[in-house]
Amino acid sequence: MKLISAVVQPSALDPVKNALDEVGVTGMTIVDAKGRGAQSGKVEVYRSQRVKVDFLPKILIEIVVTDEKLDTALGAIEEAARTGAIGDGKIWVTDVLQVIRVRTGEKGPEAVQ
């Protein structure tokens, strides 16, 4: 089992969710986040003053998938979130040692979806 963590633009949330639904991945956790990367923030004007905004709004999507669904889920996220502009986001994958569905007590891959 793997944990996919994807940081994407807020506007990419619905396209990513829909793309994951199409490939059969429905469970996910969404967190509002702020971050910075290659774009290093931006300068905005607030009450006639230039203000540097270092951390931009992002969405963190976390999904636990079986090893068999990993590549399909990654492809769906990558395609749906990509605009080609700086700040599209980042995806990383980590190993998951155990998953337990609290409601039923199921463990392992049976508890993932």
Backbone hydrogen bonds, N-H to C=O, Kabsch-Sander energy under -0.5 kcal/mol:
donor,donor_aa,acceptor,acceptor_aa,energy
2,K,65,V,-2.7
3,L,94,T,-3.1
4,I,2,K,-0.6
4,I,63,I,-3.5
5,S,3,L,-0.6
5,S,92,W,-2.8
6,A,4,I,-0.5
6,A,61,I,-2.8
7,V,90,K,-3.1
8,V,6,A,-0.6
8,V,59,I,-2.6
9,Q,88,D,-0.7
12,A,9,Q,-1.8
13,L,10,P,-1.4
16,V,12,A,-2.5
17,K,13,L,-2.8
18,N,14,D,-2.7
19,A,15,P,-2.3
20,L,16,V,-2.6
21,D,17,K,-2.3
22,E,18,N,-2.0
23,V,19,A,-1.0
24,G,21,D,-1.5
25,V,20,L,-2.9
26,T,24,G,-0.7
29,T,62,E,-2.4
31,V,60,L,-2.4
33,A,58,K,-2.7
35,G,56,L,-2.3
40,S,37,G,-1.3
42,K,53,V,-2.1
44,E,51,V,-3.1
46,Y,44,E,-0.5
46,Y,49,Q,-3.2
49,Q,46,Y,-1.5
51,V,44,E,-3.6
51,V,49,Q,-0.5
53,V,42,K,-3.7
53,V,51,V,-0.5
54,D,52,K,-0.8
56,L,35,G,-2.9
56,L,54,D,-0.5
58,K,33,A,-3.1
59,I,8,V,-2.6
60,L,31,V,-3.1
61,I,6,A,-3.1
61,I,59,I,-0.6
62,E,29,T,-2.7
63,I,4,I,-2.3
65,V,2,K,-2.4
65,V,63,I,-0.5
69,K,66,T,-0.8
70,L,66,T,-0.7
70,L,67,D,-0.7
73,A,69,K,-2.6
74,L,70,L,-2.7
75,G,71,D,-2.3
76,A,72,T,-2.0
77,I,73,A,-2.4
78,E,74,L,-2.8
79,E,75,G,-2.4
80,A,76,A,-2.2
81,A,77,I,-2.3
82,R,78,E,-1.2
88,D,85,A,-1.2
90,K,7,V,-1.8
92,W,5,S,-2.6
94,T,3,L,-2.2
96,V,1,M,-2.0
97,L,95,D,-0.5
101,R,106,E,-2.6
102,V,100,I,-0.8
105,G,101,R,-2.8
108,G,99,V,-2.0
110,E,107,K,-0.8
111,A,108,G,-1.9
112,V,109,P,-1.2
113,Q,109,P,-0.7
